Amino acid sequence: MMKWRLKTKEGREFYARRKSTVEPFFGIIKHMMGFRQFLFRGLEKINGEWNLVQCAYNLKRMHVLAGE
């Protein structure tokens, strides 16, 4: 199905827009920060863990931007 989408002009444009949306954010969290799975169970605990990951990402980003 993906091959078919990439053969159309609309499909290529849609796929190209993915780079500028949220995918880089998740890639950085997974690859650079090493966060690949949740350690806790239950929605409330997962929400808390995800908030910590977001805070860590934002602090890291602010540190990089402050150094420029």
C-alpha positions as CSV (number, residue, x, y, z in Angstrom):
1,M,0.0,0.0,0.0
2,M,2.8,2.4,0.8
3,K,4.5,1.8,-2.6
4,W,1.2,2.7,-4.3
5,R,0.9,5.9,-2.2
6,L,4.5,7.0,-3.1
7,K,3.8,6.6,-6.8
8,T,1.2,9.3,-6.7
9,K,2.2,13.0,-6.5
10,E,-0.2,13.6,-3.6
11,G,1.2,10.6,-1.7
12,R,4.8,11.9,-2.1
13,E,3.8,15.4,-0.9
14,F,2.0,14.0,2.1
15,Y,4.9,11.8,3.0
16,A,7.3,14.7,2.7
17,R,5.2,16.8,5.1
18,R,5.7,14.1,7.8
19,K,9.3,15.3,8.2
20,S,8.2,18.7,9.4
21,T,5.5,17.6,11.9
22,V,5.9,15.4,15.0
23,E,8.0,12.6,13.7
24,P,11.4,14.3,14.4
25,F,10.3,14.8,18.0
26,F,9.6,11.1,18.5
27,G,12.8,10.2,16.7
28,I,14.9,12.3,19.0
29,I,13.1,10.9,22.1
30,K,13.7,7.3,20.9
31,H,17.1,7.6,19.4
32,M,19.0,10.3,21.3
33,M,17.3,10.0,24.7
34,G,16.9,6.2,24.6
35,F,13.2,6.2,25.6
36,R,11.7,3.2,23.9
37,Q,9.1,1.9,26.3
38,F,7.2,2.8,29.4
39,L,8.4,1.4,32.7
40,F,5.1,1.7,34.5
41,R,1.6,0.3,34.0
42,G,-1.7,2.1,34.2
43,L,-2.7,5.2,32.3
44,E,-2.1,7.6,35.2
45,K,1.4,6.4,35.7
46,I,2.2,6.4,32.0
47,N,0.9,10.0,31.7
48,G,3.2,10.9,34.5
49,E,6.2,9.2,32.9
50,W,5.4,10.8,29.5
51,N,5.2,14.2,31.2
52,L,8.7,13.6,32.5
53,V,10.0,12.7,29.1
54,Q,8.5,15.8,27.6
55,C,10.0,18.0,30.3
56,A,13.4,16.4,29.7
57,Y,13.1,17.0,25.9
58,N,12.0,20.6,26.5
59,L,14.9,21.3,28.9
60,K,17.4,19.7,26.5
61,R,16.0,21.8,23.6
62,M,16.1,25.0,25.7
63,H,19.7,24.3,26.6
64,V,20.6,23.9,23.0
65,L,18.8,27.0,21.9
66,A,20.4,29.1,24.8
67,G,23.8,28.1,23.6
68,E,23.2,29.5,20.1
